[in-house]
Structures are given as structure tokens and as C-alpha cells.
Amino acid sequence: MDGLSAPPPPGPEDPAPEETGTVHEARRRLMTGAIAPTRPLTALDLCDRCGAPAYVRVLLPGSGELLFCAHHNRKHADALAKIAVEIQDETGRLASKPGDAAS
């Protein structure tokens, strides 16, 4: 040939170009089920729907995350349960009194 032909297709042990680097690592973590541990929600975490303090974090496939106040969590709970990888529910903090943690 003239030296301008395309390189041979990747072999079974050669990763496809889109499977290298961060994309490959993200896919590997998703396939192994390894997800980062969740951190407690703080006053800086706000509901994605209304901006109120968030008490629920919903982790989605592909490293996505949604934050909800208690009201919007109740409103969307059934649909979220079907797609969530993990749901971190801290709505119990709403019922506790400041002195309850010390007892």
C-alpha cells in the first residue's frame, strides 16, 4: 500500500479509544458497583426543585446526584426508587430536637 492506510482494528485486548482514561475508569466503577461514600448533607445542600434545605440525596447511575427537600422527596419517591443507585434520607433530622442527640 501507499503507507496511508488505516491502522488495523483494535484487538480483543486493546481497549477502544473511548474506554481509556477517565471514561474507562468511570465504566469500571459503575460495573463493579463501587460508589463513593456519601457525606452528610449540610446547610449548603439545597433542593434541586425549590431551593429549600435538602434532606435527601439520590445517587443515579453514571455518578449523577439529585438533592431534594422532604416535600419533593415525598412527591417523587416512587419514581426515584426505580432509578436510584442509592438514596440517602436524612429526613429523620426534621423530627429530632437539638437536645435529642445528647441523650
C-alpha positions as CSV (number, residue, x, y, z in Angstrom):
1,M,0.0,0.0,0.0
2,D,1.0,3.7,0.0
3,G,1.5,4.0,3.8
4,L,-1.7,6.0,4.2
5,S,-4.0,3.1,5.0
6,A,-5.9,3.0,8.3
7,P,-4.5,1.2,11.3
8,P,-5.8,-2.3,12.0
9,P,-8.9,-2.5,14.2
10,P,-8.2,-2.9,17.9
11,G,-7.7,-6.5,19.1
12,P,-9.6,-8.1,21.9
13,E,-7.0,-7.0,24.5
14,D,-6.8,-3.4,23.1
15,P,-9.2,-1.0,24.7
16,A,-11.4,1.1,22.4
17,P,-10.4,4.8,22.4
18,E,-13.5,5.7,24.4
19,E,-12.6,3.2,27.1
20,T,-9.3,4.8,28.1
21,G,-8.6,7.3,30.9
22,T,-11.5,8.6,32.9
23,V,-14.3,7.2,30.8
24,H,-12.8,3.7,31.2
25,E,-12.4,4.2,35.0
26,A,-16.0,5.5,35.3
27,R,-17.3,2.5,33.5
28,R,-15.2,0.1,35.6
29,R,-16.5,1.7,38.8
30,L,-20.1,1.6,37.6
31,M,-19.7,-2.1,36.6
32,T,-18.1,-3.1,40.0
33,G,-20.7,-1.2,41.9
34,A,-18.1,0.9,43.6
35,I,-19.5,4.3,44.6
36,A,-18.1,7.0,46.7
37,P,-19.3,7.1,50.3
38,T,-21.9,9.7,50.8
39,R,-21.2,12.7,53.1
40,P,-23.8,14.1,55.5
41,L,-26.0,16.8,54.0
42,T,-25.2,20.3,55.1
43,A,-26.9,23.7,55.0
44,L,-25.1,24.3,51.7
45,D,-27.1,21.4,50.1
46,L,-30.3,22.7,48.6
47,C,-33.3,21.1,46.9
48,D,-32.9,21.0,43.2
49,R,-36.6,21.7,42.8
50,C,-37.2,24.7,45.1
51,G,-34.0,25.7,46.8
52,A,-35.1,24.7,50.4
53,P,-32.6,22.8,52.6
54,A,-32.0,19.3,51.2
55,Y,-32.6,16.3,53.4
56,V,-32.4,13.6,50.7
57,R,-29.6,12.8,48.3
58,V,-30.4,10.5,45.4
59,L,-27.4,8.9,43.6
60,L,-28.1,8.0,40.0
61,P,-26.4,5.6,37.6
62,G,-23.4,7.3,36.0
63,S,-22.4,9.3,39.0
64,G,-25.4,11.7,38.9
65,E,-26.9,13.2,42.0
66,L,-30.2,14.9,42.9
67,L,-30.9,16.7,46.1
68,F,-34.5,17.1,47.5
69,C,-36.2,18.7,50.4
70,A,-38.6,16.4,52.4
71,H,-41.6,17.7,50.5
72,H,-40.2,17.0,47.0
73,N,-38.7,13.7,48.1
74,R,-42.2,12.5,49.2
75,K,-43.7,13.8,45.9
76,H,-41.1,11.9,43.7
77,A,-40.2,9.0,46.0
78,D,-41.8,6.2,43.9
79,A,-40.2,7.3,40.6
80,L,-36.8,7.9,42.3
81,A,-36.8,4.4,44.0
82,K,-37.0,2.8,40.5
83,I,-33.9,4.6,39.1
84,A,-31.7,5.3,42.1
85,V,-28.4,3.6,42.9
86,E,-28.6,4.8,46.5
87,I,-30.9,7.1,48.5
88,Q,-29.5,9.0,51.5
89,D,-32.5,10.0,53.5
90,E,-31.8,12.4,56.4
91,T,-35.5,13.5,56.9
92,G,-35.3,12.0,60.4
93,R,-33.3,15.1,61.4
94,L,-36.5,17.1,60.9
95,A,-38.3,15.3,63.8
96,S,-35.4,15.5,66.3
97,K,-34.9,18.2,68.8
98,P,-31.5,19.9,69.4
99,G,-31.1,18.2,72.8
100,D,-32.1,14.7,71.5
101,A,-28.6,13.9,70.1
102,A,-27.0,14.4,73.6
103,S,-29.3,11.8,75.3
